[in-house]
Amino acid sequence: MQKNDIKIDIEQMSINQAKALIMDMVRGADSGHTGGPFSSLDFTYVLYKDFLKFNPDDPDWFNRDRFVLSAGHESALLYTMLYYVGWLDIQDLKDFRKIGSRTPGHPERGITPGVEATTGPLGQGVGNAVGLAVAESVLRNQFGSDIINHFTYFLHSDGDIQEPVALGSVAIAGHWGLSKLIGYYDANEAQISGEVDRSDSVDYVKFYESNNWHVQEVDGQNRDQIRNAIRYAQMEVEKPSIIIGHNVIAPGCATMEGDHNTHGAPLPHDEIKKTKIKLGLEADKFFHVTKDVISDFRESYSYARTEAEAWNTALRNKLASDQKFSSSWNICINNQDALIEWPKYKYGQNIATRKVWGAVIESMAPKIKTLVGGSADLEPSNCTTGFANMVKDFNKTNHKGRNFAYGVREFPMGTINNGIAQHGGLKVFGASFFVFSDYERPAIRMRALQELPVITEYTHDSIFVGEDGPTHQPIEHLMALRAIPKLLVLRPCDANEAVVASKIAFEQSKYPSLILLSRQALPVLNRDIYSSEKGFRKGAYVLSDYDNSKKEKISIFCSGSEVSLAIDVMKKLDNFNIRIVNFGCWELFEMQSDDYKKEIIFDSSHKVSIEAGVTDGWQKYTSNTGLNIGIDSFGESGPGKDVAESLGLDVDSITKKIIKFVQQK
């Protein structure tokens, strides 16, 4: 093959034409990243062409290898590979970064076939890959390596590994011995603001080795070295593997090779023209790939299809011949119901709702073998110790374990749990104190964006944390998390309602859930007097309605532990006509019909909200003329009851505020 007097073999021509596509995509969008995709291309091309196991006809084939582009800004690289695979077309590449396209600025799971994880915020993709590898290992040990057996690959950049979430994820992956996890570090020594050594001097060979990873170093443009490194990584049986590819940014560019300015911008038109000529391509052709390149890339598809069909046949045969396997598989993959004996609690008991979580997951664990999860070093407080003892820890010597001892790593926990959900087949939860949702919040946002049904149990959900003081007392957290779209924030008022909240969370297929539970004991309500806890499924329901013999009507909106507080306030305000509305989940309430919402938000004379958190936000339901009682300051250190009194969240203080409010109107 002769191009501009340069003899180029088919593989090099494939690389060169891929670089042309990347330049054309980014230039066509007038935004994006060129340099990083160039330096990561040799590895990604080799991986997709020679190693990655997938079904060309089904991007969602369950036993496929997974690949996570943690460096999501290199999306033009991934889309180019997906075009070579055949899951995207040239028009998709021309629509790069346009509204409604299958090629958004950063990869988005569910929009683009072949994209396993939504990435972009750096570092989280590393955690996602760890979670994907965990899921593969748990499922392989449950269902057998004849049914589940694949690798998880990821690619990260200099920027990714500087994010602490990536460092924490790397640490726990090595601790767990995830040998079927293989990463590639595109070490091109450049980032947006300049050379990497301006801000980082970590020896990442030593870093990975100290975290129990198998480490190899290669020339990032030497494809033979890359192939050998992947083969060695696949043979490693005790450790996850990292291949560090030493490179420069934008290799192959005519005049800008090694220039950090290629990181986050299109190449100038003249640079693109000169680079295409240097690569042996025609400068005036755009979005052009020759048939021989595509044919060569897909030469193994016949074998890939045969392998996928053989797996499908093996699965069908095993489902037909093994009843125990079939039952577990249907619960795992097809979400078939398992018969769970849910805990029940009697009126008169006083129970901290966090204790209910322990009872729920301990009831589920024997029936649902694919229930996994863990706590960020707060097992006794989160009441997950019993679950951990039942299912044992997942660790390097026991990949059958289903409890994850995350250590003090809320953010890595969140990203790893997201990866477990991205894989499919497992029901996953995490646990911590509610105030530490600040650490996990970026992962919560990303799971909501991807519609991943991950559950986080947050305990110690209010100032009743008590003596630990304002550093551990969540104030603004409840409203802040309600602001995230497509996230269920569930705050039950008693033990039986906590069971309902848990059921709702585990039933979800697209919505992630937060279950907010109390440290302090709460009374189990008498449901012969107050409406059934099943009303919680509508997000808000009338717990106690008006007495029509009384004139002055007051609606009290509340959630969680403040529901029983509102009941005590109602009893003290016995001269008023009070309706109590339990607002346990705003998001579920907003899904109800307009008629139901109007019925709940009754146009009473006076509307009052009571909640142990910031008041701003309740105006949505109380209107600007309502009274919103809460805490618009940080907490105090002392016994929970004393803290509540000091902040005006006790019966006497609230009663006085309501009386004054009514009298002033």
C-alpha positions as CSV (number, residue, x, y, z in Angstrom):
1,M,0.0,0.0,0.0
2,Q,1.5,3.3,-1.1
3,K,0.5,6.7,0.3
4,N,2.6,9.8,-0.4
5,D,5.7,7.6,-0.9
6,I,5.3,6.1,2.6
7,K,4.9,2.4,2.8
8,I,2.4,1.6,5.6
9,D,1.1,-1.8,6.7
10,I,-2.6,-2.4,7.4
11,E,-2.3,-2.1,11.1
12,Q,-0.4,1.2,11.0
13,M,-2.9,2.4,8.3
14,S,-5.7,1.5,10.8
15,I,-4.1,3.6,13.5
16,N,-3.5,6.5,11.2
17,Q,-7.0,6.5,9.9
18,A,-8.3,6.4,13.4
19,K,-6.2,9.4,14.2
20,A,-7.8,11.2,11.3
21,L,-11.3,10.4,12.5
22,I,-10.4,11.7,16.0
23,M,-9.0,15.0,14.5
24,D,-12.1,15.4,12.2
25,M,-14.5,14.7,15.1
26,V,-13.0,17.2,17.5
27,R,-12.5,19.8,14.8
28,G,-16.1,19.3,13.5
29,A,-17.5,19.8,17.0
30,D,-15.1,22.7,17.6
31,S,-14.5,21.3,21.0
32,G,-13.1,18.2,22.7
33,H,-9.8,16.5,23.2
34,T,-7.3,15.3,20.6
35,G,-3.9,14.8,22.3
36,G,-5.0,12.2,24.8
37,P,-6.9,10.0,22.3
38,F,-3.8,10.0,20.1
39,S,-1.5,8.8,23.0
40,S,-4.0,6.2,24.2
41,L,-4.9,4.9,20.7
42,D,-2.3,2.1,20.3
43,F,-3.3,0.4,23.5
44,T,-7.1,0.8,22.8
45,Y,-6.7,-0.4,19.2
46,V,-4.8,-3.6,20.3
47,L,-7.3,-4.2,23.1
48,Y,-10.4,-4.0,20.9
49,K,-8.9,-5.8,17.9
50,D,-7.0,-8.6,19.5
51,F,-8.2,-9.2,23.1
52,L,-11.6,-7.8,24.0
53,K,-14.3,-10.5,24.1
54,F,-17.7,-9.3,22.8
55,N,-20.5,-10.3,20.6
56,P,-20.5,-8.1,17.5
57,D,-24.3,-8.6,17.2
58,D,-25.2,-7.8,20.8
59,P,-23.4,-5.1,22.8
60,D,-25.1,-6.3,25.9
61,W,-24.1,-10.0,25.8
62,F,-23.7,-10.8,29.4
63,N,-20.4,-12.6,29.4
64,R,-18.5,-9.9,27.4
65,D,-15.3,-8.3,28.6
66,R,-15.9,-4.9,30.1
67,F,-13.9,-1.8,29.2
68,V,-14.1,1.5,31.1
69,L,-12.7,4.7,29.7
70,S,-12.0,6.5,33.0
71,A,-10.4,9.3,31.0
72,G,-13.9,10.2,29.7
73,H,-12.6,13.3,27.9
74,E,-11.0,10.9,25.4
75,S,-14.4,10.0,24.2
76,A,-13.4,10.6,20.5
77,L,-11.1,7.6,20.9
78,L,-13.8,5.3,22.3
79,Y,-16.3,6.4,19.6
80,T,-13.7,5.7,16.9
81,M,-13.2,2.1,18.2
82,L,-17.0,1.6,18.4
83,Y,-17.2,2.7,14.8
84,Y,-14.5,0.2,13.9
85,V,-16.5,-2.4,15.9
86,G,-19.7,-1.5,13.9
87,W,-21.9,-0.2,16.7
88,L,-21.6,3.4,15.5
89,D,-21.6,4.9,12.0
90,I,-19.9,7.8,10.3
91,Q,-22.9,10.0,10.9
92,D,-22.6,9.4,14.7
93,L,-19.0,10.6,14.5
94,K,-20.1,13.7,12.5
95,D,-22.7,14.4,15.3
96,F,-20.0,14.3,18.0
97,R,-21.0,16.6,20.9
98,K,-24.4,17.5,19.3
99,I,-27.7,17.4,21.1
100,G,-29.4,14.1,20.9
101,S,-26.5,12.3,19.3
102,R,-25.1,8.9,20.3
103,T,-21.7,10.6,20.7
104,P,-22.0,13.0,23.6
105,G,-19.0,15.0,24.9
106,H,-18.2,12.4,27.5
107,P,-19.3,8.7,27.3
108,E,-22.8,8.0,28.6
109,R,-24.0,4.6,29.5
110,G,-27.4,3.8,27.9
111,I,-26.9,6.3,25.1
112,T,-24.0,4.7,23.2
113,P,-23.8,0.9,22.5
114,G,-20.6,-0.4,24.0
115,V,-20.3,2.2,26.7
116,E,-20.2,0.4,30.0
117,A,-19.9,3.5,32.3
118,T,-20.7,7.2,32.2
119,T,-17.4,8.8,32.7
120,G,-16.0,12.3,32.6
121,P,-15.4,13.4,36.2
122,L,-11.9,12.0,36.6
123,G,-11.1,9.1,38.8
124,Q,-14.5,7.6,39.1
125,G,-14.1,5.3,36.2
126,V,-11.3,3.5,38.0
127,G,-13.7,2.7,40.8
128,N,-16.3,1.7,38.3
129,A,-13.9,-0.8,36.8
130,V,-13.1,-2.2,40.3
131,G,-16.8,-2.7,40.9
132,L,-17.3,-4.4,37.5
133,A,-14.4,-6.8,38.4
134,V,-15.9,-7.5,41.8
135,A,-19.3,-8.3,40.2
136,E,-17.7,-10.7,37.7
137,S,-15.8,-12.5,40.5
138,V,-18.8,-12.8,42.8
139,L,-21.0,-14.1,40.0
140,R,-18.3,-16.5,38.7
141,N,-17.9,-18.0,42.1
142,Q,-21.7,-18.4,42.4
143,F,-22.6,-19.6,38.9
144,G,-19.4,-21.2,37.7
145,S,-16.7,-20.2,35.3
146,D,-18.4,-22.0,32.5
147,I,-21.1,-19.3,32.7
148,I,-19.3,-16.2,34.0
149,N,-15.7,-15.7,33.0
150,H,-14.5,-12.4,31.6
151,F,-12.0,-9.6,32.1
152,T,-12.5,-6.0,33.1
153,Y,-10.2,-3.5,31.4
154,F,-9.9,0.2,32.1
155,L,-7.9,3.1,30.8
156,H,-6.9,6.0,33.0
157,S,-4.9,9.2,32.4
158,D,-2.5,11.3,34.5
159,G,-5.4,13.3,35.6
160,D,-7.5,10.3,36.8
161,I,-4.8,8.9,39.1
162,Q,-4.4,12.3,40.8
163,E,-8.0,12.1,42.1
164,P,-8.1,10.5,45.5
165,V,-11.1,8.4,44.6
166,A,-8.9,6.5,42.1
167,L,-6.2,6.1,44.7
168,G,-8.7,4.6,47.1
169,S,-10.1,2.3,44.5
170,V,-6.7,1.1,43.5
171,A,-5.9,0.3,47.1
172,I,-8.9,-1.8,47.7
173,A,-8.7,-3.6,44.3
174,G,-5.2,-4.7,45.3
175,H,-6.3,-5.7,48.8
176,W,-9.0,-7.9,47.3
177,G,-6.8,-9.5,44.7
178,L,-8.9,-8.8,41.7
179,S,-6.8,-10.7,39.2
180,K,-9.2,-10.3,36.3
181,L,-8.9,-6.5,36.4
182,I,-6.4,-5.1,33.9
183,G,-5.7,-1.3,33.7
184,Y,-3.7,0.8,31.3
185,Y,-2.2,4.1,32.4
186,D,-1.6,6.5,29.5
187,A,1.3,8.3,31.0
188,N,1.8,11.1,28.5
189,E,3.1,13.6,31.0
190,A,0.6,16.4,30.0
191,Q,-2.6,17.8,31.4
192,I,-4.7,20.8,30.7
193,S,-2.7,23.3,32.7
194,G,0.7,22.1,31.5
195,E,3.3,19.4,32.2
196,V,2.3,16.8,34.9
197,D,5.5,17.5,36.9
198,R,4.1,20.9,37.8
199,S,1.7,19.2,40.2
200,D,2.7,15.6,40.6
201,S,5.9,13.7,41.3
202,V,4.5,10.3,42.6
203,D,6.3,7.2,41.5
204,Y,3.3,5.2,40.2
205,V,5.3,2.0,39.7
206,K,6.0,2.0,43.4
207,F,2.5,3.2,44.2
208,Y,0.8,0.3,42.3
209,E,3.3,-2.3,43.6
210,S,2.8,-1.2,47.2
211,N,-0.9,-1.7,46.7
212,N,-0.4,-5.3,45.6
213,W,-0.8,-4.8,41.8
214,H,1.2,-6.5,39.1
215,V,3.0,-3.7,37.2
216,Q,4.5,-3.6,33.7
217,E,5.9,-0.7,31.8
218,V,5.8,-0.4,28.0
219,D,6.4,2.1,25.2
220,G,2.9,3.5,24.6
221,Q,3.4,3.4,20.8
222,N,4.9,-0.1,20.7
223,R,2.0,-2.4,19.9
224,D,4.0,-5.6,20.3
225,Q,5.0,-4.6,23.8
226,I,1.4,-3.8,24.5
227,R,0.2,-7.2,23.3
228,N,2.8,-9.0,25.4
229,A,1.9,-7.0,28.4
230,I,-1.8,-7.8,28.1
231,R,-1.0,-11.5,27.7
232,Y,1.1,-11.4,30.9
233,A,-1.6,-9.5,32.7
234,Q,-4.2,-12.1,31.7
235,M,-2.0,-14.9,33.1
236,E,-1.7,-13.1,36.5
237,V,-3.9,-15.0,39.0
238,E,-3.3,-13.3,42.3
239,K,-3.2,-9.5,41.6
240,P,-4.9,-6.9,39.5
241,S,-2.6,-5.6,36.7
242,I,-1.6,-2.2,35.5
243,I,0.3,-1.5,32.3
244,I,2.0,1.9,32.3
245,G,2.3,3.2,28.8
246,H,5.0,5.8,28.6
247,N,4.2,8.3,25.9
248,V,3.9,11.9,24.8
249,I,0.7,13.7,24.2
250,A,-0.5,13.9,20.6
251,P,2.1,11.5,19.1
252,G,2.1,11.6,15.3
253,C,1.1,15.3,15.0
254,A,3.0,17.3,12.4
255,T,4.3,20.1,14.7
256,M,2.3,19.8,18.0
257,E,3.5,16.4,19.2
258,G,4.2,16.7,22.9
259,D,2.3,20.0,23.2
260,H,0.0,20.1,26.2
261,N,-2.3,22.5,24.3
262,T,-3.5,19.5,22.3
263,H,-5.1,18.1,25.5
264,G,-8.4,20.0,25.5
265,A,-8.8,21.6,22.1
266,P,-9.2,20.8,18.4
267,L,-6.1,21.0,16.3
268,P,-5.8,24.0,14.0
269,H,-7.0,23.3,10.5
270,D,-3.5,23.6,9.1
271,E,-2.1,21.2,11.7
272,I,-4.8,18.6,10.8
273,K,-3.8,18.9,7.1
274,K,-0.1,18.6,7.8
275,T,-0.7,15.7,10.2
276,K,-2.8,13.7,7.7
277,I,0.0,14.2,5.1
278,K,2.6,13.0,7.7
279,L,0.4,9.9,8.3
280,G,0.2,9.1,4.7
281,L,-3.4,10.2,4.2
282,E,-5.1,12.5,1.8
283,A,-5.5,15.9,3.5
284,D,-8.8,16.8,1.8
285,K,-10.7,13.7,2.9
286,F,-12.7,13.9,6.1
287,F,-14.3,11.1,8.1
288,H,-12.8,8.6,5.7
289,V,-11.9,5.0,6.5
290,T,-11.0,2.5,3.8
291,K,-12.8,-0.8,3.5
292,D,-9.6,-2.9,4.0
293,V,-9.1,-1.2,7.5
294,I,-12.6,-2.2,8.6
295,S,-12.3,-5.7,7.1
296,D,-9.0,-6.3,8.9
297,F,-10.3,-5.0,12.2
298,R,-13.3,-7.4,12.1
299,E,-11.5,-10.4,10.8
300,S,-12.1,-12.4,14.0
301,Y,-15.9,-11.8,14.1
302,S,-16.8,-15.2,12.9
303,Y,-15.0,-16.7,15.9
304,A,-16.5,-14.1,18.2
305,R,-20.1,-15.0,17.0
306,T,-19.3,-18.7,17.5
307,E,-18.0,-18.2,21.0
308,A,-21.1,-16.1,22.0
309,E,-23.5,-18.7,20.6
310,A,-21.7,-21.5,22.4
311,W,-22.1,-19.6,25.6
312,N,-25.8,-19.0,24.9
313,T,-26.3,-22.7,24.3
314,A,-24.4,-23.7,27.5
315,L,-26.6,-21.3,29.5
316,R,-29.8,-22.6,28.0
317,N,-28.7,-26.2,28.8
318,K,-27.7,-25.4,32.3
319,L,-31.0,-23.6,33.0
320,A,-32.9,-26.6,31.7
321,S,-30.9,-29.2,33.6
322,D,-30.1,-27.6,36.9
323,Q,-33.1,-26.4,38.9
324,K,-31.0,-24.8,41.7
325,F,-29.0,-22.9,39.1
326,S,-32.1,-21.9,37.2
327,S,-33.8,-20.6,40.4
328,S,-30.8,-18.5,41.4
329,W,-30.2,-17.2,37.9
330,N,-33.8,-16.1,37.5
331,I,-33.6,-14.2,40.8
332,C,-30.3,-12.7,39.8
333,I,-30.8,-11.8,36.1
334,N,-34.6,-11.7,35.7
335,N,-35.4,-10.1,39.0
336,Q,-37.8,-13.0,39.9
337,D,-39.3,-12.4,43.4
338,A,-37.8,-14.3,46.3
339,L,-40.0,-15.2,49.3
340,I,-38.7,-13.0,52.1
341,E,-40.0,-13.0,55.6
342,W,-39.9,-9.2,56.2
343,P,-39.5,-8.1,59.8
344,K,-42.6,-6.7,61.6
345,Y,-42.7,-4.5,64.7
346,K,-45.5,-4.0,67.3
347,Y,-47.0,-0.8,68.6
348,G,-45.4,0.1,71.9
349,Q,-41.9,-0.7,70.9
350,N,-39.3,2.0,70.6
351,I,-36.7,1.1,67.9
352,A,-34.0,3.0,66.1
353,T,-34.8,2.7,62.5
354,R,-31.2,1.9,61.7
355,K,-31.7,-1.5,63.5
356,V,-34.4,-2.3,61.0
357,W,-31.9,-2.2,58.1
358,G,-29.9,-5.0,59.7
359,A,-33.0,-7.1,60.1
360,V,-34.0,-6.5,56.5
361,I,-30.7,-7.5,54.9
362,E,-30.4,-10.4,57.2
363,S,-33.8,-11.6,56.1
364,M,-32.9,-11.2,52.4
365,A,-29.3,-12.7,52.5
366,P,-30.3,-16.4,52.6
367,K,-32.9,-16.0,49.9
368,I,-31.1,-13.7,47.5
369,K,-27.6,-15.0,47.0
370,T,-26.8,-12.0,44.8
371,L,-27.3,-9.4,47.6
372,V,-24.0,-7.8,48.3
373,G,-22.8,-4.7,50.1
374,G,-20.9,-3.2,52.9
375,S,-20.2,-0.3,55.2
376,A,-17.5,2.3,55.2
377,D,-16.0,1.1,58.5
378,L,-19.2,1.7,60.4
379,E,-20.6,-1.8,60.6
380,P,-21.8,-1.7,64.2
381,S,-23.4,1.8,63.8
382,N,-24.9,0.9,60.4
383,C,-26.2,-2.4,61.8
384,T,-24.6,-4.4,59.0
385,T,-22.5,-6.7,61.3
386,G,-25.0,-9.5,61.2
387,F,-25.1,-9.5,57.4
388,A,-21.3,-9.5,57.3
389,N,-21.2,-12.5,59.7
390,M,-23.8,-14.4,57.6
391,V,-22.2,-13.9,54.1
392,K,-18.5,-13.4,55.1
393,D,-16.1,-10.8,53.8
394,F,-15.1,-10.6,50.1
395,N,-11.3,-10.7,50.2
396,K,-8.4,-12.1,48.3
397,T,-8.8,-15.6,49.7
398,N,-12.6,-15.6,49.6
399,H,-14.3,-14.3,46.5
400,K,-17.5,-16.0,47.5
401,G,-17.9,-13.5,50.3
402,R,-20.7,-10.9,49.8
403,N,-19.8,-8.3,52.4
404,F,-17.4,-5.5,51.4
405,A,-15.2,-4.2,54.2
406,Y,-14.6,-0.8,52.5
407,G,-12.7,0.9,55.3
408,V,-12.9,4.6,55.5
409,R,-13.5,5.1,51.8
410,E,-17.0,6.5,51.2
411,F,-16.3,7.9,47.7
412,P,-14.5,4.8,46.4
413,M,-17.3,2.7,47.9
414,G,-19.8,4.7,45.9
415,T,-18.0,4.4,42.7
416,I,-17.3,0.7,43.2
417,N,-21.0,0.1,44.0
418,N,-21.9,1.9,40.8
419,G,-19.6,-0.4,38.9
420,I,-21.3,-3.5,40.5
421,A,-24.6,-2.1,39.3
422,Q,-23.2,-1.4,35.8
423,H,-22.2,-5.0,35.5
424,G,-25.7,-6.3,36.3
425,G,-26.8,-9.4,38.2
426,L,-26.2,-8.2,41.8
427,K,-28.3,-6.1,44.3
428,V,-25.8,-3.8,46.0
429,F,-25.9,-1.4,48.9
430,G,-23.4,0.8,50.8
431,A,-23.6,2.2,54.3
432,S,-22.3,5.1,56.3
433,F,-23.3,8.1,58.5
434,F,-25.6,10.6,56.7
435,V,-23.2,13.5,57.2
436,F,-20.6,11.6,55.2
437,S,-22.8,11.6,52.1
438,D,-20.7,14.7,51.4
439,Y,-17.8,12.3,50.6
440,E,-20.0,10.0,48.4
441,R,-22.1,12.7,46.7
442,P,-20.2,12.8,43.3
443,A,-20.8,9.0,43.0
444,I,-24.5,9.4,44.0
445,R,-24.9,12.0,41.3
446,M,-23.3,9.8,38.7
447,R,-25.5,6.8,39.6
448,A,-28.6,8.9,39.3
449,L,-27.4,10.1,35.9
450,Q,-26.9,6.5,34.8
451,E,-30.1,5.2,36.4
452,L,-28.3,2.7,38.6
453,P,-30.4,1.1,41.3
454,V,-27.7,1.3,44.0
455,I,-28.9,1.7,47.6
456,T,-27.1,3.6,50.3
457,E,-28.2,3.2,53.9
458,Y,-27.3,6.4,55.8
459,T,-27.8,6.2,59.6
460,H,-27.5,9.0,62.2
461,D,-29.6,11.1,60.0
462,S,-30.1,14.2,62.2
463,I,-28.9,16.3,65.2
464,F,-29.8,13.3,67.4
465,V,-26.3,12.0,66.6
466,G,-25.9,14.1,69.8
467,E,-22.6,14.2,71.5
468,D,-20.5,13.8,68.4
469,G,-21.4,17.4,67.7
470,P,-21.9,19.6,64.6
471,T,-19.1,17.9,62.6
472,H,-21.3,14.7,62.6
473,Q,-24.8,16.3,62.6
474,P,-26.3,16.6,59.1
475,I,-28.1,19.9,58.6
476,E,-28.1,20.8,54.9
477,H,-27.6,17.3,53.6
478,L,-31.3,16.3,53.2
479,M,-32.2,19.2,51.0
480,A,-29.0,19.0,49.1
481,L,-29.6,15.4,48.1
482,R,-33.3,16.0,47.3
483,A,-31.9,18.4,44.7
484,I,-30.3,15.5,42.6
485,P,-32.7,14.4,39.8
486,K,-33.8,10.8,39.6
487,L,-32.7,10.0,43.2
488,L,-35.1,8.6,45.8
489,V,-34.5,10.0,49.2
490,L,-36.4,7.9,51.7
491,R,-36.9,9.0,55.3
492,P,-39.2,6.6,57.2
493,C,-40.8,7.6,60.5
494,D,-40.8,4.3,62.4
495,A,-39.6,0.7,62.2
496,N,-42.4,-0.7,60.0
497,E,-42.1,2.2,57.6
498,A,-38.4,1.6,57.4
499,V,-39.2,-1.9,56.2
500,V,-41.5,-0.4,53.5
501,A,-38.7,2.0,52.5
502,S,-36.3,-0.8,52.2
503,K,-38.7,-2.8,50.0
504,I,-39.2,0.3,47.7
505,A,-35.4,0.7,47.4
506,F,-34.8,-3.0,46.4
507,E,-37.7,-2.9,43.9
508,Q,-36.1,-0.2,41.8
509,S,-34.6,-1.0,38.4
510,K,-33.6,2.6,37.4
511,Y,-33.7,4.8,40.5
512,P,-30.9,4.8,43.1
513,S,-32.1,5.2,46.7
514,L,-30.9,6.7,49.9
515,I,-32.5,5.3,53.1
516,L,-32.1,7.7,56.0
517,L,-32.4,6.1,59.4
518,S,-32.3,7.3,62.9
519,R,-29.7,6.7,65.6
520,Q,-32.2,7.3,68.3
521,A,-35.2,5.0,69.2
522,L,-38.5,6.0,67.6
523,P,-41.9,4.9,68.7
524,V,-43.6,2.3,66.5
525,L,-46.9,4.0,65.6
526,N,-50.3,2.5,66.3
527,R,-51.6,2.0,62.8
528,D,-55.1,1.5,64.1
529,I,-55.1,5.2,64.9
530,Y,-52.7,6.5,62.2
531,S,-52.8,5.6,58.5
532,S,-51.0,2.5,57.3
533,E,-47.3,2.8,56.5
534,K,-48.1,1.5,53.0
535,G,-49.0,5.1,52.2
536,F,-45.3,5.7,52.3
537,R,-45.2,4.2,48.7
538,K,-46.9,7.4,47.5
539,G,-44.1,9.6,49.0
540,A,-46.5,11.6,51.2
541,Y,-49.7,10.6,52.8
542,V,-52.1,11.9,55.5
543,L,-51.0,10.2,58.7
544,S,-53.7,11.9,60.8
545,D,-56.5,13.9,59.3
546,Y,-58.6,16.9,60.4
547,D,-61.3,16.8,62.9
548,N,-64.1,18.6,61.1
549,S,-65.7,19.6,64.4
550,K,-62.8,22.1,64.8
551,K,-62.5,25.2,62.7
552,E,-58.9,26.4,62.6
553,K,-57.1,24.1,60.2
554,I,-53.3,23.5,60.3
555,S,-51.4,21.2,58.0
556,I,-48.1,19.9,59.4
557,F,-45.7,18.4,56.9
558,C,-42.9,16.3,58.3
559,S,-40.6,13.3,57.8
560,G,-38.6,10.7,59.6
561,S,-38.2,11.2,63.4
562,E,-40.1,14.5,63.2
563,V,-43.3,12.6,62.5
564,S,-43.6,11.3,66.1
565,L,-42.6,14.8,67.2
566,A,-45.4,16.3,65.1
567,I,-47.9,13.8,66.8
568,D,-46.8,15.0,70.2
569,V,-47.2,18.6,69.1
570,M,-50.7,17.8,67.7
571,K,-51.7,16.4,71.1
572,K,-50.5,19.5,72.9
573,L,-52.4,21.8,70.4
574,D,-55.7,20.1,71.2
575,N,-57.7,23.2,70.5
576,F,-56.6,23.3,66.9
577,N,-57.7,21.2,63.9
578,I,-54.5,19.6,62.7
579,R,-53.7,17.3,59.8
580,I,-50.3,15.6,59.8
581,V,-48.8,14.7,56.4
582,N,-45.9,12.3,56.4
583,F,-43.6,13.5,53.6
584,G,-41.2,10.5,53.6
585,C,-40.1,10.8,50.0
586,W,-40.5,13.9,48.0
587,E,-39.5,12.2,44.7
588,L,-42.2,9.4,45.0
589,F,-44.8,12.1,45.9
590,E,-43.9,14.1,42.7
591,M,-44.6,10.9,40.7
592,Q,-48.3,10.8,41.8
593,S,-51.3,12.2,40.0
594,D,-52.1,15.9,40.2
595,D,-55.4,15.1,41.9
596,Y,-53.6,13.1,44.6
597,K,-51.0,15.9,45.1
598,K,-53.8,18.5,45.5
599,E,-55.5,16.3,48.1
600,I,-52.3,16.1,50.1
601,I,-51.3,19.7,49.8
602,F,-54.7,20.8,51.1
603,D,-55.4,24.5,51.0
604,S,-55.6,24.9,54.7
605,S,-55.4,28.2,56.5
606,H,-52.0,27.4,57.9
607,K,-49.2,25.2,56.6
608,V,-46.3,24.2,58.8
609,S,-43.2,22.0,58.1
610,I,-41.1,20.4,60.8
611,E,-37.8,18.7,59.9
612,A,-34.4,18.4,61.5
613,G,-32.5,20.2,58.8
614,V,-32.5,23.4,56.8
615,T,-35.9,24.9,56.1
616,D,-35.2,26.4,52.7
617,G,-37.0,24.2,50.2
618,W,-40.1,23.4,52.2
619,Q,-41.7,26.5,50.6
620,K,-42.4,24.2,47.6
621,Y,-45.2,22.7,49.7
622,T,-45.9,25.2,52.5
623,S,-45.8,28.2,50.1
624,N,-44.2,31.5,51.0
625,T,-46.7,32.2,53.7
626,G,-46.1,29.0,55.6
627,L,-44.1,28.4,58.8
628,N,-41.0,26.2,58.3
629,I,-39.5,24.9,61.5
630,G,-36.1,23.4,61.3
631,I,-32.4,24.1,61.8
632,D,-30.7,26.9,59.8
633,S,-27.5,26.7,61.7
634,F,-25.0,24.0,62.6
635,G,-25.7,21.7,65.5
636,E,-24.3,21.4,69.1
637,S,-22.4,18.9,71.0
638,G,-24.4,17.2,73.7
639,P,-27.1,14.6,74.3
640,G,-29.5,14.5,71.4
641,K,-32.5,15.6,73.4
642,D,-30.6,18.6,74.8
643,V,-29.4,19.5,71.3
644,A,-32.9,19.5,70.0
645,E,-34.1,21.7,72.9
646,S,-31.2,24.2,72.3
647,L,-32.1,24.4,68.6
648,G,-35.9,24.8,69.2
649,L,-36.8,21.4,67.9
650,D,-38.7,20.1,71.0
651,V,-42.5,20.0,71.6
652,D,-42.7,23.1,73.8
653,S,-40.7,25.3,71.4
654,I,-42.6,24.1,68.3
655,T,-45.9,24.5,70.0
656,K,-45.1,28.1,70.9
657,K,-44.0,28.9,67.3
658,I,-47.2,27.5,65.8
659,I,-49.4,29.4,68.2
660,K,-47.6,32.6,67.5
661,F,-47.8,31.9,63.7
662,V,-51.5,31.3,63.8
663,Q,-52.2,34.4,65.9
664,Q,-50.2,36.6,63.6
665,K,-52.2,35.6,60.5
